Amino acid sequence: MSIVSIDVRRARTEDAAEIAAVHDAAWRYAYRGILRGIDLERMIQRRGPAWWEKALKRNVMMLVVEVQHRIVGYATLGPSRMHNLPFGGEIYELYVTPEFQGVGLGRRLFEAAFETLERIDLKGLAVRAVKANDLAVGFYEHLGGRPVAESGETIGDRELAVAIFGWPPINAD
């Protein structure tokens, strides 16, 4: 009998290279065909291990999910940047490497991020997803996210439509 260890924990500076590898693989998978190749490569190159190490040294709130002590996903989170919406917390990014998608690790990471935000009194949650990223949109819809607004994001010379999903506080009555 084999036991697989799966853990969600706070990211540490020494995780920077593994987080960069997750970002690289997940972005190539999620945004190929949505972003122009050159824009996608620029976004990935910008986020190498040194970028992640700096972010972690600045105490960016980040969780990682590990399988057998290998980081296969991450989430960055904090106060909502969408002050016009009634959500205190926001997951800025949540990515899992393609080979580990569809087995519940994204859900586990999402739930841990949501609970972490609630614990620090950031009640309710907002998440932005590029509308053309069907996997992300479907993922957040499956987790009970309700579309609450739309916005846009410019990457390179393209304006991408963005859906904003919201969840009420965990213990809302």
VEXNUVEX-80558 format. One record per residue (C-alpha): x, y, z negated; residue number from 0; residue in one letter. Coordinates in nm, 4 decimals. Layout:
+----------+----------+----------+-----+----+
|        X |        Y |        Z |   i | aa |
+----------+----------+----------+-----+----+
|        X |        Y |        Z | NUM |  A |
...
+----------+----------+----------+-----+----+
end
This chain:
+----------+----------+----------+-----+----+
|        X |        Y |        Z |   i | aa |
+----------+----------+----------+-----+----+
|   0.0000 |   0.0000 |   0.0000 |   0 |  M |
|   0.1302 |   0.3432 |   0.0940 |   1 |  S |
|   0.0404 |   0.6650 |  -0.0841 |   2 |  I |
|   0.0657 |   0.9932 |   0.1041 |   3 |  V |
|   0.1365 |   1.3050 |  -0.0969 |   4 |  S |
|  -0.0513 |   1.6197 |   0.0056 |   5 |  I |
|   0.0029 |   1.9401 |  -0.1902 |   6 |  D |
|  -0.0991 |   2.3037 |  -0.1594 |   7 |  V |
|   0.1302 |   2.5452 |  -0.3392 |   8 |  R |
|   0.2628 |   2.8989 |  -0.3386 |   9 |  R |
|   0.5290 |   2.9541 |  -0.0721 |  10 |  A |
|   0.8907 |   3.0181 |  -0.1757 |  11 |  R |
|   1.1683 |   3.2003 |   0.0107 |  12 |  T |
|   1.3424 |   2.8714 |   0.0885 |  13 |  E |
|   1.0307 |   2.7696 |   0.2872 |  14 |  D |
|   1.0887 |   3.0397 |   0.5502 |  15 |  A |
|   1.2322 |   2.8144 |   0.8229 |  16 |  A |
|   0.9555 |   2.5550 |   0.7897 |  17 |  E |
|   0.6875 |   2.8258 |   0.7912 |  18 |  I |
|   0.8429 |   2.9759 |   1.1048 |  19 |  A |
|   0.8295 |   2.6320 |   1.2705 |  20 |  A |
|   0.4596 |   2.5955 |   1.1799 |  21 |  V |
|   0.3898 |   2.9454 |   1.3143 |  22 |  H |
|   0.5722 |   2.8669 |   1.6392 |  23 |  D |
|   0.3908 |   2.5373 |   1.7046 |  24 |  A |
|   0.0482 |   2.6592 |   1.5938 |  25 |  A |
|   0.0630 |   2.9815 |   1.7957 |  26 |  W |
|   0.1764 |   2.8012 |   2.1113 |  27 |  R |
|  -0.1159 |   2.5619 |   2.0688 |  28 |  Y |
|  -0.3784 |   2.8203 |   1.9736 |  29 |  A |
|  -0.2950 |   3.1066 |   2.2081 |  30 |  Y |
|  -0.1570 |   2.9453 |   2.5250 |  31 |  R |
|  -0.3962 |   3.0551 |   2.7980 |  32 |  G |
|  -0.5378 |   3.3336 |   2.5804 |  33 |  I |
|  -0.2254 |   3.5503 |   2.5681 |  34 |  L |
|   0.0084 |   3.6125 |   2.8587 |  35 |  R |
|   0.3132 |   3.3888 |   2.8262 |  36 |  G |
|   0.5529 |   3.6782 |   2.7730 |  37 |  I |
|   0.3325 |   3.8310 |   2.5001 |  38 |  D |
|   0.2979 |   3.4964 |   2.3238 |  39 |  L |
|   0.6751 |   3.4450 |   2.3308 |  40 |  E |
|   0.7350 |   3.7948 |   2.1915 |  41 |  R |
|   0.4913 |   3.7344 |   1.9043 |  42 |  M |
|   0.6569 |   3.4032 |   1.8202 |  43 |  I |
|   1.0133 |   3.5401 |   1.8475 |  44 |  Q |
|   0.9253 |   3.8282 |   1.6174 |  45 |  R |
|   0.8282 |   3.5808 |   1.3444 |  46 |  R |
|   1.1438 |   3.3734 |   1.3001 |  47 |  G |
|   1.2791 |   3.2447 |   0.9670 |  48 |  P |
|   1.4346 |   3.5830 |   0.8734 |  49 |  A |
|   1.0970 |   3.7579 |   0.9153 |  50 |  W |
|   0.9248 |   3.5024 |   0.6884 |  51 |  W |
|   1.2033 |   3.5178 |   0.4313 |  52 |  E |
|   1.1675 |   3.8983 |   0.4125 |  53 |  K |
|   0.7897 |   3.8668 |   0.3749 |  54 |  A |
|   0.8300 |   3.6185 |   0.0905 |  55 |  L |
|   1.0915 |   3.8368 |  -0.0819 |  56 |  K |
|   0.8352 |   4.1213 |  -0.0669 |  57 |  R |
|   0.5960 |   3.8877 |  -0.2519 |  58 |  N |
|   0.3499 |   3.8481 |   0.0319 |  59 |  V |
|   0.0872 |   3.6121 |  -0.1067 |  60 |  M |
|   0.1282 |   3.2902 |   0.0884 |  61 |  M |
|   0.0258 |   2.9303 |   0.0338 |  62 |  L |
|   0.1630 |   2.6261 |   0.2122 |  63 |  V |
|   0.0224 |   2.2778 |   0.2587 |  64 |  V |
|   0.2761 |   1.9952 |   0.2477 |  65 |  E |
|   0.2466 |   1.6350 |   0.3610 |  66 |  V |
|   0.5190 |   1.4145 |   0.2168 |  67 |  Q |
|   0.7086 |   1.7310 |   0.1144 |  68 |  H |
|   0.7021 |   1.8694 |   0.4714 |  69 |  R |
|   0.5271 |   2.2021 |   0.5262 |  70 |  I |
|   0.2613 |   2.1555 |   0.7935 |  71 |  V |
|   0.0485 |   2.4656 |   0.7376 |  72 |  G |
|   0.0384 |   2.8063 |   0.5734 |  73 |  Y |
|  -0.2022 |   3.0830 |   0.4830 |  74 |  A |
|  -0.1299 |   3.4481 |   0.4068 |  75 |  T |
|  -0.3872 |   3.6273 |   0.1967 |  76 |  L |
|  -0.4593 |   3.9350 |  -0.0103 |  77 |  G |
|  -0.6980 |   4.2271 |  -0.0452 |  78 |  P |
|  -0.9345 |   4.2794 |   0.2447 |  79 |  S |
|  -0.8155 |   4.5373 |   0.4962 |  80 |  R |
|  -1.1751 |   4.5832 |   0.6138 |  81 |  M |
|  -1.2928 |   4.8347 |   0.3564 |  82 |  H |
|  -1.6272 |   4.8869 |   0.5300 |  83 |  N |
|  -1.7267 |   4.5239 |   0.4567 |  84 |  L |
|  -1.8362 |   4.3881 |   0.1161 |  85 |  P |
|  -1.5522 |   4.1367 |   0.0759 |  86 |  F |
|  -1.2672 |   4.1846 |  -0.1697 |  87 |  G |
|  -1.0313 |   3.9222 |  -0.0271 |  88 |  G |
|  -0.9014 |   3.8329 |   0.3137 |  89 |  E |
|  -0.7133 |   3.5418 |   0.4648 |  90 |  I |
|  -0.4861 |   3.7183 |   0.7110 |  91 |  Y |
|  -0.3548 |   3.4025 |   0.8751 |  92 |  E |
|  -0.4188 |   3.0310 |   0.8393 |  93 |  L |
|  -0.2372 |   2.7889 |   1.0660 |  94 |  Y |
|  -0.1710 |   2.4156 |   1.0651 |  95 |  V |
|   0.0650 |   2.2437 |   1.3084 |  96 |  T |
|  -0.1266 |   2.0814 |   1.5953 |  97 |  P |
|  -0.0424 |   1.7225 |   1.5000 |  98 |  E |
|  -0.1986 |   1.7752 |   1.1550 |  99 |  F |
|  -0.5145 |   1.9530 |   1.2693 | 100 |  Q |
|  -0.8508 |   1.7840 |   1.2297 | 101 |  G |
|  -0.7686 |   1.5816 |   0.9169 | 102 |  V |
|  -0.8873 |   1.8251 |   0.6492 | 103 |  G |
|  -0.5637 |   2.0080 |   0.5714 | 104 |  L |
|  -0.6932 |   2.3405 |   0.7067 | 105 |  G |
|  -1.0012 |   2.3083 |   0.4852 | 106 |  R |
|  -0.7835 |   2.2298 |   0.1850 | 107 |  R |
|  -0.5661 |   2.5321 |   0.2541 | 108 |  L |
|  -0.8709 |   2.7548 |   0.3115 | 109 |  F |
|  -1.0338 |   2.6459 |  -0.0156 | 110 |  E |
|  -0.7117 |   2.6996 |  -0.2114 | 111 |  A |
|  -0.6719 |   3.0484 |  -0.0597 | 112 |  A |
|  -1.0339 |   3.1398 |  -0.1365 | 113 |  F |
|  -0.9998 |   3.0181 |  -0.4965 | 114 |  E |
|  -0.6688 |   3.2045 |  -0.5366 | 115 |  T |
|  -0.8290 |   3.5309 |  -0.4225 | 116 |  L |
|  -1.1254 |   3.4809 |  -0.6563 | 117 |  E |
|  -0.8886 |   3.4130 |  -0.9493 | 118 |  R |
|  -0.7238 |   3.7510 |  -0.8985 | 119 |  I |
|  -1.0657 |   3.9168 |  -0.8862 | 120 |  D |
|  -1.0882 |   3.9644 |  -0.5096 | 121 |  L |
|  -1.4470 |   3.8430 |  -0.4752 | 122 |  K |
|  -1.5859 |   3.7342 |  -0.1394 | 123 |  G |
|  -1.3769 |   3.6585 |   0.1641 | 124 |  L |
|  -1.3306 |   3.7914 |   0.5169 | 125 |  A |
|  -1.1367 |   3.6275 |   0.7997 | 126 |  V |
|  -1.0638 |   3.7587 |   1.1500 | 127 |  R |
|  -1.0399 |   3.5207 |   1.4464 | 128 |  A |
|  -0.9757 |   3.5880 |   1.8129 | 129 |  V |
|  -1.3066 |   3.4985 |   1.9784 | 130 |  K |
|  -1.1354 |   3.3189 |   2.2680 | 131 |  A |
|  -0.9685 |   3.0854 |   2.0151 | 132 |  N |
|  -1.2514 |   2.8306 |   2.0119 | 133 |  D |
|  -1.0769 |   2.6065 |   1.7585 | 134 |  L |
|  -1.0443 |   2.8862 |   1.5020 | 135 |  A |
|  -1.3980 |   3.0134 |   1.5564 | 136 |  V |
|  -1.5368 |   2.6596 |   1.5234 | 137 |  G |
|  -1.3254 |   2.5960 |   1.2135 | 138 |  F |
|  -1.4550 |   2.9043 |   1.0310 | 139 |  Y |
|  -1.8129 |   2.8378 |   1.1380 | 140 |  E |
|  -1.7815 |   2.4792 |   1.0121 | 141 |  H |
|  -1.6610 |   2.6128 |   0.6758 | 142 |  L |
|  -1.9778 |   2.8213 |   0.6451 | 143 |  G |
|  -1.8419 |   3.1562 |   0.7623 | 144 |  G |
|  -2.1049 |   3.3929 |   0.8907 | 145 |  R |
|  -2.0220 |   3.6417 |   1.1656 | 146 |  P |
|  -2.0421 |   3.9829 |   0.9965 | 147 |  V |
|  -1.8699 |   4.2152 |   1.2436 | 148 |  A |
|  -1.6581 |   4.2335 |   1.5567 | 149 |  E |
|  -1.3437 |   4.4251 |   1.6379 | 150 |  S |
|  -1.0580 |   4.4101 |   1.8826 | 151 |  G |
|  -0.6858 |   4.3541 |   1.8818 | 152 |  E |
|  -0.4371 |   4.4654 |   2.1426 | 153 |  T |
|  -0.1540 |   4.2260 |   2.2182 | 154 |  I |
|   0.0693 |   4.3303 |   2.5027 | 155 |  G |
|  -0.1600 |   4.4847 |   2.7603 | 156 |  D |
|  -0.4658 |   4.2777 |   2.6659 | 157 |  R |
|  -0.7522 |   4.3769 |   2.4392 | 158 |  E |
|  -0.8825 |   4.0665 |   2.2637 | 159 |  L |
|  -1.2276 |   4.0454 |   2.1053 | 160 |  A |
|  -1.2127 |   3.9494 |   1.7379 | 161 |  V |
|  -1.4909 |   3.7948 |   1.5314 | 162 |  A |
|  -1.4976 |   3.8707 |   1.1593 | 163 |  I |
|  -1.6413 |   3.5980 |   0.9374 | 164 |  F |
|  -1.7537 |   3.6478 |   0.5800 | 165 |  G |
|  -1.8195 |   3.4338 |   0.2743 | 166 |  W |
|  -1.9872 |   3.5593 |  -0.0430 | 167 |  P |
|  -1.8077 |   3.5156 |  -0.3756 | 168 |  P |
|  -1.7713 |   3.1491 |  -0.4780 | 169 |  I |
|  -1.9851 |   3.1908 |  -0.7893 | 170 |  N |
|  -2.2372 |   3.4333 |  -0.6410 | 171 |  A |
|  -2.5903 |   3.3756 |  -0.7610 | 172 |  D |
+----------+----------+----------+-----+----+
end
